[in-house]
Amino acid sequence: MSEEAATPSPADAATGPGPLAGVRIIDLTTVVMGPMATRVLGDLGADVIRVETHEPELMRNFVPQRSVGMSGIALNLHRNKRSIALDLKSDVGHRALMDLVKTSDALVSNIRPAALARLGVSPDDVHAINPTLVYCSAVGFGSDGPYGGQAAYDDVIQSVSGLADMFSWTGDAPQLIPSIMADKVAALHIVYAVMGGLYRKATQGVGDVIEVPMAEALASFNLVEHLNGHTFEPKEEPFSYLRIRNANRKPRRSADGWICLLPYSTQNYADFFAKIGRPEFADDPRFADANGRVANAFDLYGIIDEHAPMFTTAEWLEFCEAHSIPAAPVVPLDEVGQDPHFAAVGLLELDDHPTEGAYRVIKDPVNYAADPDQTIKRHAPRIGQDTVELMTELGWSSEEIAQLSRER
């Protein structure tokens, strides 16, 4: 089957509602940060046009996959998008992109700005054609700093942003969180940045050039609660939120497994201390109010840790529900979809891809009352699947479209 030939499923044919319906966004992104952002914009109803090369990029090429370029990760990263395959180094490929620019509201890219300039896709290049385009460039480091232009992946950003060093607060060596946290935090910054640009375009009729740096996104994210006393000048102590930087802040071993026990209010703690047979702790001045509990969190959480094995996970959950104490079982990530709550809300829903068969869709977590839930408007396309459709919409002739394929 050729790249462009594919039979759309009913989901592919549906336009679907959404607050961004009628907005067209060009997606010039790779890996996770950019594609996740444009996926969210597509979930919100935007017509996202994914501009790709003819060869699968990293996330498309992961295994397992049932056909080339259609990895499990790609099925969720690239849903609600259309794909066009272009060689932007060729004249015809560049012309095709510029024709898309003329009809689009925003462009999102995480290609390095210098590389985009060499391809003739700088902000000046696109604004010469469409002055009101919202141009969003996602980068590793802000261009006005000494690290601007450097290569950046999640591991690097976790390290430089202070995240890896947080593990040293509890006596461990610096570590990386086993999640691409920087990519995903930056992706959400891209989403609101583009939506802000689109609002200005709609209300003021002007375009914009937006830069979203991963390093600044994660560093600012990390400092929200931890800047604390260092907010003031001169600095006051402590730096960071002491309840959080605590080796005893962790899931607890119950009599038969693991549980997160988090008494929070003064009443929560009085009920918890009575449950473990130590009611006198409720009158301990270290734990009498919220500031005392934060300052003495290591000792307080040590008491919880010591007594958690007195009861089973189910017994703790029953008690905590009866006394409005925050608690939850520790659920392995590969079993989250079967958790009663996530199963009820349909976090993972089975759907049928027209070429890849049955697969699990990660449901968009945001629900708009004005729109019925419709996470899947289009299944993830194969590379170049929509080239003919898109270029026909732009008024290209069949011979001009065929030239795009010959440029491979």
URDA-V497856 format. One line per field, one symbol per residue. phi: phi as a letter, one per 40 degrees, with the letter a starting at -180 (. if undefined). Layout:
phi: ???
//
This chain:
phi: .cdccacccdcccccgcicbdgcbbcbbbbgbdcdcccccccdchcccbccbccbccdccccbcacadgbcdcccccbcfbbbbbbccccccccccccccddbbbabbabcddccccccgbcdccccccbccccbbbcbcbdccbccdgccabddccdcccgcccdcccbgccdbbccacdcdcccdcccdcccccccccdccbgbcabbbbcdccccccdccdcccfccccbccbcccgcccccacccacbcccbibacbbdbcccdccccccccgbccccccdcbcaccccccbccccccccccbdccbcdcccccccccbfcdaaccbddcbdccddcccccgdbbcabccbbgcacccccccbbccbccadcbbcdccdgdbdcdcccdcgccccccccdcccc
//
